[in-house]
Amino acid sequence: MNAAQSFRQAEQVQATAELAGMAVALRDEDLPDRLASRAGDLLVDLLAVTLSGSRTPELSRLADAVPCPPGSSRTLGSTVSTTPESACFLDAVASCCLELDEGNKYAAGHPAAHVAFAAVAAARLAGRPVTGRGLLAAVVAGYEVAARFGHALDRDPRWHTHGHWGVTGAATAASLVLGADDRQVGAAIDASTSLSHVTAWPVVLEGGFVRNLWIAGANRAGIEAARLALAGLVVNSGAAQHSLGTLVGALDPARLTAGLGEDWLVLQGYAKQHSSCSYTHAVVDAVQELRRQARWDASDVVEVEVRTHRLAAPLLQDENGSRLGAMFSLPFVTAMAMVSDQVDPAAMDPASAMFARARQLSALVRVELSPHLDELLPGRRAAEVAIRFTDGTSMALGVPNPIGDADHFPFGRAQLRAKAARLVGESDTARIEDVVEALAGSADVVRDLDRLP
């Protein structure tokens, strides 16, 4: 190892230790109300999205195929009881399979889904009652750590965003719930970076369902990293520089801790209202607004021009007949927004009539990646859409960020509840919200979580 590498690894050890200290302080001191409130919003959204995902044909087939050992932990939307680890795995798959789970543009990914299920599983494994306040603190701390790793990582564009940096948040949350001290939390965070998946973008674009297991694997890996740390088998050695910092990309330790304790990334996430990759959302918003501004039909369209940022570069291909492939095709999602009032799970089902119509129209969509819009990243994920019609007229609109972004019409609890009701119905939404609202005062979070649908 040369001197520069050794120095960077030492920086990594210090940065990880500072993150661990922040996490333990959140658990052991009073969790600020604004962070506790944010955790509640994250959980209402994530649990509803997960329940909706569990009801898809794909998840039913997976649940039937996965051998679930007996246990007392029930997955969302199921009557099957299994081990905490197996329930964690299936719930995490369900959470991301519809592309509706919360994300964070500064992390360039989805921290909450990487973290929450590991925290819940750890509470079930703890062997003692875990308070709701403790679980909320673990979710907040895990999210913050994961988001900061995502933000500090200059990721090789061949890697998809799931299943690598997010594992650090899962390890943080699980180790906190299991009672780790700051040294052990730091060891768990560092060890988790050696338990990452290889997450190639082409797998996603080809519609490979395996992609939905990357977040699930990260949750499980976080639990295992916490166990290693509590057993004293790993230490914070700066190993993140060998994996995230070399194989996945370049990891800047200074960015990991910049503004730590003051500039909370957990408060800067976005909620998703469209069942598609977040890089398509600003385009969908623009098309939907253009539909509201004038009376036109998709049959009137001659061409659609889309200008967006470089993050959408992998999404320029046509869909391949699968739900996942469609959700990651910008031409297809644009076309779906022209024919359907909602780009939701029903519309994105390959068996739907809307799907077939959007497939035909996607040939009219032209996408250009704009260096000008690249300059606005990461604060703005902007898009511009121009639609030309058969009568020679045209309409155009630009949007600075997707609706639901922290900087652009952010969703509060009312909007999140409305989203949940659309996905899983009023009754199950009420049950989810009641459980989450009870967490702040819960003396035994497992007992309260067992009331979920």
C-alpha positions as CSV (number, residue, x, y, z in Angstrom):
1,M,0.0,0.0,0.0
2,N,1.4,3.4,-1.0
3,A,1.5,6.4,1.3
4,A,-1.6,8.0,-0.3
5,Q,-3.7,4.9,0.0
6,S,-2.6,4.5,3.7
7,F,-3.5,8.1,4.4
8,R,-6.9,7.8,2.7
9,Q,-7.6,4.6,4.7
10,A,-6.8,6.4,8.0
11,E,-9.2,9.2,7.0
12,Q,-11.8,6.6,6.4
13,V,-11.4,5.0,9.9
14,Q,-11.8,8.5,11.4
15,A,-14.9,9.4,9.3
16,T,-16.6,6.1,10.0
17,A,-15.9,6.5,13.8
18,E,-17.5,10.0,13.6
19,L,-20.6,8.5,11.9
20,A,-20.8,5.8,14.5
21,G,-20.6,8.4,17.3
22,M,-23.5,10.4,15.7
23,A,-25.6,7.3,15.4
24,V,-25.1,6.2,19.1
25,A,-25.9,9.7,20.2
26,L,-29.2,9.7,18.4
27,R,-30.1,6.4,20.1
28,D,-28.9,7.3,23.6
29,E,-30.0,10.9,23.8
30,D,-33.4,12.4,23.0
31,L,-34.2,12.1,19.3
32,P,-35.1,15.6,18.0
33,D,-38.8,15.9,17.2
34,R,-38.2,16.9,13.6
35,L,-36.1,13.8,13.0
36,A,-38.6,11.5,14.8
37,S,-41.4,13.1,12.7
38,R,-39.4,12.5,9.5
39,A,-38.9,8.8,10.5
40,G,-42.6,8.5,10.9
41,D,-43.3,9.8,7.4
42,L,-40.6,7.5,6.0
43,L,-42.2,4.5,7.6
44,V,-45.8,5.3,6.6
45,D,-44.7,5.6,3.0
46,L,-42.3,2.6,3.0
47,L,-44.8,0.3,4.7
48,A,-47.6,1.1,2.3
49,V,-45.3,0.7,-0.7
50,T,-44.1,-2.6,0.7
51,L,-47.6,-3.9,1.3
52,S,-48.5,-2.9,-2.3
53,G,-45.4,-4.7,-3.6
54,S,-46.3,-7.8,-1.6
55,R,-49.5,-8.1,-3.5
56,T,-48.0,-8.3,-7.0
57,P,-47.9,-11.6,-8.9
58,E,-44.1,-11.5,-8.9
59,L,-43.9,-11.4,-5.1
60,S,-46.5,-14.1,-4.7
61,R,-44.4,-16.4,-6.9
62,L,-41.2,-15.5,-5.0
63,A,-42.8,-16.1,-1.6
64,D,-44.0,-19.5,-2.9
65,A,-40.5,-20.4,-4.1
66,V,-38.5,-19.2,-1.1
67,P,-38.2,-21.8,1.7
68,C,-39.2,-20.0,4.8
69,P,-38.0,-21.6,8.0
70,P,-40.6,-21.5,10.8
71,G,-40.7,-18.5,13.1
72,S,-42.9,-15.9,14.6
73,S,-42.2,-13.0,12.2
74,R,-44.8,-12.3,9.6
75,T,-44.1,-10.5,6.4
76,L,-46.3,-7.6,5.4
77,G,-49.5,-8.7,3.6
78,S,-49.0,-12.4,4.5
79,T,-50.1,-14.9,7.0
80,V,-46.9,-16.8,6.7
81,S,-44.7,-16.7,9.9
82,T,-41.0,-17.2,9.5
83,T,-37.6,-16.0,11.0
84,P,-36.9,-12.3,11.3
85,E,-34.2,-12.6,8.7
86,S,-36.5,-14.3,6.1
87,A,-39.3,-11.7,6.8
88,C,-36.7,-8.9,6.4
89,F,-35.6,-10.3,3.1
90,L,-39.1,-10.7,1.6
91,D,-40.3,-7.4,2.8
92,A,-37.3,-5.6,1.4
93,V,-37.9,-7.2,-2.0
94,A,-41.5,-6.1,-1.9
95,S,-40.5,-2.5,-1.0
96,C,-38.5,-1.8,-4.1
97,C,-40.2,-4.0,-6.8
98,L,-42.7,-1.2,-7.8
99,E,-40.1,1.6,-7.9
100,L,-42.2,3.7,-5.4
101,D,-40.0,3.7,-2.4
102,E,-38.5,6.9,-1.0
103,G,-35.2,8.2,-2.3
104,N,-32.6,10.8,-1.8
105,K,-31.1,12.8,-4.7
106,Y,-27.9,13.7,-2.8
107,A,-27.3,10.0,-2.1
108,A,-28.4,9.1,-5.7
109,G,-30.5,6.2,-4.4
110,H,-32.9,4.8,-1.8
111,P,-31.6,4.9,1.8
112,A,-34.9,4.0,3.6
113,A,-35.5,0.7,2.0
114,H,-31.9,-0.3,2.7
115,V,-32.3,0.4,6.4
116,A,-35.8,-0.1,7.8
117,F,-36.2,-3.8,7.4
118,A,-32.8,-4.5,9.1
119,A,-33.9,-2.4,12.0
120,V,-37.1,-4.3,12.4
121,A,-35.4,-7.6,12.1
122,A,-32.9,-6.6,14.7
123,A,-35.7,-5.6,17.1
124,R,-37.2,-9.1,16.6
125,L,-33.8,-10.7,17.3
126,A,-32.8,-8.5,20.3
127,G,-34.2,-10.9,22.9
128,R,-35.5,-8.0,24.9
129,P,-38.2,-5.3,24.3
130,V,-37.0,-2.6,22.0
131,T,-38.7,0.8,22.4
132,G,-40.4,2.5,19.4
133,R,-38.2,5.6,20.1
134,G,-35.2,3.3,19.8
135,L,-36.4,1.9,16.5
136,L,-37.0,5.4,15.1
137,A,-33.6,6.5,16.2
138,A,-32.0,3.5,14.4
139,V,-33.9,4.3,11.2
140,V,-32.9,7.9,11.3
141,A,-29.2,7.1,12.0
142,G,-29.1,4.3,9.5
143,Y,-30.6,6.5,6.8
144,E,-28.2,9.3,7.6
145,V,-25.2,7.0,7.4
146,A,-26.3,5.3,4.2
147,A,-27.2,8.6,2.5
148,R,-23.8,10.1,3.4
149,F,-22.0,7.1,2.0
150,G,-24.0,7.5,-1.2
151,H,-23.3,11.2,-1.3
152,A,-19.5,10.7,-0.7
153,L,-19.3,8.0,-3.4
154,D,-18.3,8.9,-6.9
155,R,-19.8,5.7,-8.3
156,D,-18.6,4.0,-11.5
157,P,-21.6,4.5,-13.8
158,R,-21.6,0.8,-14.6
159,W,-22.8,0.1,-11.1
160,H,-26.5,0.5,-10.3
161,T,-27.2,2.3,-7.0
162,H,-28.7,-0.6,-5.0
163,G,-27.0,-3.0,-2.7
164,H,-23.6,-1.5,-1.9
165,W,-23.4,1.9,-0.1
166,G,-26.9,1.3,1.4
167,V,-25.6,-1.7,3.4
168,T,-23.8,0.8,5.7
169,G,-27.1,2.1,6.9
170,A,-28.5,-1.4,7.5
171,A,-25.5,-2.2,9.6
172,T,-25.8,1.0,11.5
173,A,-29.5,0.5,12.3
174,A,-29.2,-3.2,13.2
175,S,-26.2,-2.7,15.5
176,L,-27.9,0.2,17.3
177,V,-31.0,-1.9,18.0
178,L,-28.9,-4.8,19.2
179,G,-27.1,-2.5,21.7
180,A,-23.8,-1.9,20.2
181,D,-21.5,0.8,21.5
182,D,-19.9,3.4,19.1
183,R,-16.8,1.3,18.5
184,Q,-18.9,-1.7,17.6
185,V,-21.2,0.4,15.4
186,G,-18.1,1.7,13.5
187,A,-16.9,-1.9,13.1
188,A,-20.3,-3.0,11.7
189,I,-20.4,-0.1,9.3
190,D,-16.9,-0.8,7.9
191,A,-17.4,-4.6,7.7
192,S,-20.7,-4.2,5.9
193,T,-18.9,-2.6,2.9
194,S,-17.3,-6.0,2.3
195,L,-20.7,-7.7,2.0
196,S,-22.0,-5.8,-1.0
197,H,-23.6,-7.1,-4.2
198,V,-22.3,-6.6,-7.7
199,T,-25.0,-4.5,-9.2
200,A,-24.6,-4.2,-12.9
201,W,-26.9,-1.7,-14.7
202,P,-27.5,-4.0,-17.7
203,V,-29.2,-6.5,-15.4
204,V,-31.7,-3.9,-14.5
205,L,-32.3,-2.7,-18.1
206,E,-32.8,-6.3,-19.2
207,G,-35.6,-6.6,-16.6
208,G,-33.7,-9.0,-14.4
209,F,-35.8,-9.5,-11.2
210,V,-32.6,-10.3,-9.3
211,R,-32.2,-6.5,-9.1
212,N,-35.0,-6.4,-6.5
213,L,-33.0,-8.7,-4.3
214,W,-30.0,-6.3,-4.0
215,I,-31.8,-4.1,-1.4
216,A,-33.0,-7.2,0.4
217,G,-29.4,-8.5,0.5
218,A,-28.1,-5.2,1.9
219,N,-30.6,-5.5,4.8
220,R,-29.5,-9.0,5.5
221,A,-25.9,-8.1,5.2
222,G,-26.3,-5.3,7.7
223,I,-27.6,-7.7,10.2
224,E,-24.6,-10.0,9.7
225,A,-22.2,-7.1,9.9
226,A,-23.8,-6.1,13.3
227,R,-23.4,-9.7,14.6
228,L,-19.7,-9.7,13.5
229,A,-19.1,-6.5,15.3
230,L,-20.9,-7.5,18.5
231,A,-18.9,-10.8,18.5
232,G,-15.6,-8.8,18.3
233,L,-14.6,-10.4,15.0
234,V,-14.2,-7.2,13.0
235,V,-12.9,-3.7,13.7
236,N,-13.2,-0.4,11.9
237,S,-10.1,-0.7,9.7
238,G,-11.1,1.6,6.8
239,A,-12.0,-1.4,4.6
240,A,-14.6,0.8,2.9
241,Q,-11.8,2.2,0.9
242,H,-11.0,-1.2,-0.6
243,S,-14.6,-1.8,-1.7
244,L,-16.7,1.3,-2.2
245,G,-13.5,3.4,-2.6
246,T,-11.8,1.2,-5.2
247,L,-14.1,-1.4,-6.8
248,V,-17.4,0.6,-6.9
249,G,-15.9,4.0,-7.4
250,A,-14.1,6.6,-5.3
251,L,-15.1,7.4,-1.8
252,D,-14.3,10.8,-0.2
253,P,-14.0,10.5,3.6
254,A,-14.3,14.3,4.1
255,R,-17.7,14.3,2.4
256,L,-18.9,11.6,4.7
257,T,-18.8,13.9,7.7
258,A,-19.3,17.4,6.3
259,G,-22.0,19.1,8.2
260,L,-22.5,16.0,10.4
261,G,-25.2,16.7,13.1
262,E,-26.3,19.9,11.4
263,D,-27.0,19.2,7.7
264,W,-29.3,16.2,7.9
265,L,-29.7,14.3,4.6
266,V,-32.6,12.4,6.1
267,L,-34.6,15.6,5.9
268,Q,-33.8,16.1,2.2
269,G,-35.3,13.0,0.5
270,Y,-38.1,12.7,-2.0
271,A,-41.3,10.7,-2.2
272,K,-42.3,9.0,-5.4
273,Q,-45.7,9.2,-7.0
274,H,-44.9,7.3,-10.2
275,S,-44.1,3.6,-10.5
276,S,-40.8,4.1,-12.4
277,C,-37.2,5.1,-12.0
278,S,-36.9,8.5,-10.3
279,Y,-34.9,9.8,-13.3
280,T,-38.2,9.6,-15.3
281,H,-40.3,11.5,-12.8
282,A,-39.7,15.1,-13.9
283,V,-40.6,14.0,-17.4
284,V,-43.8,12.4,-16.3
285,D,-44.8,15.5,-14.3
286,A,-44.2,17.7,-17.4
287,V,-46.3,15.5,-19.6
288,Q,-49.1,15.3,-17.1
289,E,-49.1,19.1,-16.7
290,L,-49.3,19.5,-20.5
291,R,-52.2,17.2,-20.6
292,R,-54.0,19.4,-18.0
293,Q,-53.3,22.6,-19.8
294,A,-55.0,21.6,-23.1
295,R,-57.3,19.0,-24.5
296,W,-55.3,16.6,-26.6
297,D,-55.1,12.8,-27.1
298,A,-52.1,10.6,-27.6
299,S,-53.4,9.9,-31.1
300,D,-52.8,13.6,-31.9
301,V,-49.0,13.3,-31.2
302,V,-46.4,13.3,-33.9
303,E,-43.3,13.5,-31.8
304,V,-42.2,14.0,-28.2
305,E,-38.8,15.5,-27.5
306,V,-37.3,15.1,-24.0
307,R,-34.3,16.8,-22.6
308,T,-32.9,15.7,-19.3
309,H,-29.7,15.1,-17.3
310,R,-26.9,12.5,-17.6
311,L,-28.2,10.4,-14.8
312,A,-30.9,9.1,-17.1
313,A,-28.3,7.9,-19.6
314,P,-28.9,4.2,-18.9
315,L,-32.7,4.7,-19.5
316,L,-32.7,5.4,-23.2
317,Q,-33.5,1.9,-24.3
318,D,-36.9,0.5,-25.2
319,E,-38.8,-1.6,-22.7
320,N,-38.4,-5.4,-23.0
321,G,-41.9,-6.6,-22.0
322,S,-41.2,-6.9,-18.3
323,R,-42.4,-4.5,-15.5
324,L,-38.8,-3.8,-14.4
325,G,-37.6,-3.1,-18.0
326,A,-40.5,-0.8,-18.5
327,M,-39.9,1.2,-15.3
328,F,-36.4,1.8,-16.5
329,S,-37.2,2.9,-20.1
330,L,-37.6,6.7,-20.3
331,P,-39.3,6.5,-23.8
332,F,-41.8,4.0,-22.5
333,V,-42.5,5.8,-19.3
334,T,-43.0,9.1,-21.2
335,A,-45.4,7.3,-23.5
336,M,-47.3,5.9,-20.5
337,A,-47.7,9.4,-19.1
338,M,-49.5,10.3,-22.4
339,V,-52.1,7.5,-22.2
340,S,-52.6,7.0,-18.5
341,D,-53.6,9.5,-15.8
342,Q,-51.5,7.6,-13.4
343,V,-48.1,5.9,-14.0
344,D,-49.0,3.4,-11.3
345,P,-48.5,-0.3,-10.7
346,A,-51.7,-1.2,-12.6
347,A,-50.7,0.8,-15.7
348,M,-47.1,-0.6,-15.5
349,D,-48.4,-4.2,-15.4
350,P,-47.3,-5.8,-18.7
351,A,-50.7,-7.5,-18.9
352,S,-52.6,-4.2,-19.0
353,A,-54.1,-2.6,-22.1
354,M,-52.3,0.7,-21.2
355,F,-48.9,-1.2,-21.4
356,A,-49.6,-2.2,-25.0
357,R,-50.6,1.3,-26.0
358,A,-47.6,2.9,-24.4
359,R,-45.3,0.4,-26.2
360,Q,-46.7,1.6,-29.5
361,L,-46.3,5.3,-28.7
362,S,-42.8,5.0,-27.2
363,A,-41.4,5.0,-30.8
364,L,-42.4,8.7,-31.0
365,V,-40.2,9.7,-28.1
366,R,-36.8,11.2,-28.7
367,V,-34.5,11.8,-25.7
368,E,-31.5,14.2,-25.5
369,L,-29.1,14.4,-22.6
370,S,-28.3,18.0,-21.9
371,P,-25.0,19.3,-20.5
372,H,-26.9,22.4,-19.4
373,L,-29.2,20.4,-17.2
374,D,-26.2,18.4,-15.9
375,E,-24.9,21.6,-14.4
376,L,-27.9,21.8,-12.1
377,L,-27.2,18.4,-10.5
378,P,-27.6,17.2,-7.8
379,G,-29.8,20.0,-6.4
380,R,-32.0,19.9,-9.5
381,R,-33.0,16.9,-11.6
382,A,-34.6,19.0,-14.3
383,A,-36.4,18.0,-17.5
384,E,-37.9,19.7,-20.5
385,V,-40.6,18.2,-22.7
386,A,-41.9,19.4,-26.1
387,I,-44.8,17.7,-27.8
388,R,-45.7,18.2,-31.5
389,F,-49.2,17.4,-32.8
390,T,-50.6,16.4,-36.2
391,D,-52.1,19.9,-36.7
392,G,-48.7,21.5,-36.6
393,T,-49.0,23.0,-33.2
394,S,-46.7,22.2,-30.2
395,M,-46.5,22.5,-26.4
396,A,-43.5,22.6,-24.2
397,L,-42.7,22.7,-20.5
398,G,-39.7,22.5,-18.2
399,V,-39.7,21.4,-14.6
400,P,-36.8,21.9,-12.1
401,N,-37.4,18.7,-10.0
402,P,-40.0,16.0,-9.7
403,I,-43.0,16.7,-7.6
404,G,-42.4,15.2,-4.1
405,D,-38.8,16.4,-4.0
406,A,-37.7,18.1,-0.8
407,D,-37.1,21.2,-2.9
408,H,-40.2,21.0,-5.1
409,F,-43.7,20.5,-3.7
410,P,-42.5,18.1,-1.0
411,F,-45.0,15.5,0.3
412,G,-46.2,15.9,3.9
413,R,-48.1,13.3,5.8
414,A,-51.4,14.2,4.0
415,Q,-49.9,13.5,0.6
416,L,-48.2,10.4,1.8
417,R,-51.4,9.1,3.3
418,A,-53.2,9.8,0.0
419,K,-50.5,7.9,-1.9
420,A,-50.8,5.0,0.5
421,A,-54.6,4.9,0.2
422,R,-54.3,4.7,-3.6
423,L,-51.9,1.8,-3.3
424,V,-53.4,-0.3,-0.5
425,G,-56.8,1.1,0.4
426,E,-58.1,3.3,3.2
427,S,-58.4,0.5,5.8
428,D,-54.8,-0.8,5.5
429,T,-53.5,2.8,5.3
430,A,-55.3,3.6,8.6
431,R,-53.7,0.6,10.2
432,I,-50.3,1.5,9.0
433,E,-50.6,5.1,10.2
434,D,-52.0,4.0,13.6
435,V,-49.0,1.6,14.1
436,V,-46.5,4.3,13.1
437,E,-48.1,6.9,15.3
438,A,-47.9,4.6,18.3
439,L,-44.1,4.0,17.9
440,A,-43.0,7.2,19.7
441,G,-44.5,5.9,22.9
442,S,-44.1,2.2,22.4
443,A,-42.4,0.2,25.1
444,D,-42.2,-2.9,22.8
445,V,-42.0,-2.2,19.1
446,V,-42.4,-5.8,18.1
447,R,-45.8,-6.0,19.7
448,D,-46.9,-2.9,17.9
449,L,-45.5,-3.9,14.5
450,D,-47.4,-7.2,14.7
451,R,-50.6,-5.1,14.2
452,L,-49.6,-4.2,10.7
453,P,-51.7,-5.6,7.8
